[in-house]
């Protein structure tokens, strides 16, 4: 059993969905620093994906410093620290632009969008 929850949605790359699910689990505390993370083999078997895709997922999470690969120990959840620096606002602005466009496309107004964000926060 995986230590994070994921609902796979068609039309989006599985790699991105799994990386997002793990990121959310780390940030919300569902996965805590030092927790063991599944191996490539376990991840590929549980998600029924190619081992190469599972390796790519783990590599991305290590590169983003959400996981640590320790020789002889395995892969564990890293200590999460909020991003800092000038690029932080720019990265958020890009996500907000996409969110606003999608919300408007679906016919939501600002109060609906804010209520949804509050619910997820």
N, C-alpha and C positions, 0 to 999 in steps of 0.2 A: 504494500500500500504506500502511496506517495504521501509525503509530509506537507503537501499543499493541495489546494483544490483548484480544479480547472474544468471549465465547460467549453469543450472544443466547438467552435463555430465555423461553419463552412464559409469559404470565400476569403479567409484571412490566413496568411502563412502560419502553420502550426508552430514553427520556431518562435515567431513573435508572440503568439498566444501563451506559450509555455514560459518564455522569458518574462512576460508581463505578470503572469500568475505567481511566479517565484518572487519577482520584485515586490509585488503587493504583499505577499506572505512575509517577506523580510521587513518591510517598512511598517506593517501593522503589528508585528510581533508574533505572528503565527509561527514563524521560524525564528529562533533565537540564536545569538552568537554561540558558536561551538556545536550546534546541532549537526549531526551527521547528515549528509545529503546523499541521495541514491547514486550508485555508480552508473556509468554509461549503460551497462548491460541491464540493470534493473529499470532504469528510466525507459530504455527502448522496449523492454518487455511490458511494463505497466501501461505505457502509452500506445503500444503496438505501432512503433515507428522504427525506421531504419536506424541502426546504431550510429551511422554517420551523422544523422540529424541530431541524435541525442548528444553526441560529442560536440557538435556545433553549439548546441544549447548550453552545455557546461562551459565551453570555452568563452562564450559571450558573457555568461554570469561571472566567471573569474575575471575577465577583462574589465567588467563594470564594478569589480571589487565587492560583489555581493556574496561570492563564495571564495574559499581559499582551498587550493589543492596542496595537501601536505604529504610528502613522500612517507610511506609506511603507515600513515594514519588514514588517508582517504580525503574526500572532499567534505569540508564543513562550512557552515554559515559564518560569514565574516562579521565583524562589528560594523554596523551600518552607521554612516555619518552623512548628514545632509550636505548637499553640494554647496560650494561657496564660490565667490568670484563673480566677475562681470558676465560671464557666459550663462549664468544661472537664469537671469531674467529673460534673456534672448531665447533660451530653450523653452521656458514656460510660455512665452508669447507665441511661439510657433504652435504649441499644443492648444492654447486658448483660441487662436485663430481657427484652427480646424474644428474645435468643439463648437464655436459660435456658428460657423458655416453649416455644420451638420445639424445643429439644433434648429436653425432657421429653415433648412431644407425640409426637416420633418414637421415644421409648423409649431414649434415650441416658442413661447414668449420668454422674456427675461426672467419672470418670476418662476416659471416652470424649470428653467435651466438652473437657477440658483437653488431651488428646492432639491433638485436632483444632486447637485454638487454637495449641499449640506448633508443629504442622506448618506452619500458615500464617504464624506469626510469623517 
